[in-house]
Amino acid sequence: MTDRSPATRRIVLGRIAGVYGVRGWVRVFSETDPREGILRYRQWLLGDATQPRKVCEGKRHGKGLVVRLEGCDDRDQAAALVGQEIAVTRDQLPPPRADEFYWCDLEQLEVYTTEGQSLGRVSHLFATGANDVLVVEGERERLIPFVWEDVVKQVDFAGGRVEVDWDPDF
């Protein structure tokens, strides 16, 4: 049985993008902002692994990052890791400020209109150039812009819901 509690939920931060040199270093594509933020996490879950890999060293190299992982000592071992996602558990992330949310914490919350009509659950979010978007799965899929105060009126983690000013027919 897999522990799927919110604290142990896997959060993808990047992926192994290639090899670097012959001594087991890998190139890393980081989705953190700033890019080097991924190096703050000293234990990574790679691919489907349940046991973390220790980050021994990491540094900026050109526009990207290179990292040496424990137990990865040559180019062949590094090559075997290429393409694997880099994840951490939710409890490794720093607590968000009062006015911030982690996207993963919004997923699976029930979405209601200001009139109390259920629209479904937050499936996931994605970023656009203008704003983030809630993907809500219900009787149909809805894309709702995450615009605080204008559209998103309230997020109630304790109650498991998000209140939005949104026309259910849209």
Salt bridges, closest charged atoms under 4 A:
GLU36 OE2 - ARG60 NH1 2.56
GLU57 OE2 - ARG68 NE 2.86
ASP99 OD1 - ARG97 NE 3.52
GLU100 OE2 - ARG97 NH2 3.17
ASP105 OD2 - ARG90 NH2 2.79
GLU107 OE1 - ARG9 NH2 2.22
GLU110 OE1 - ARG121 NE 3.55
GLU139 OE2 - ARG142 NH2 2.79
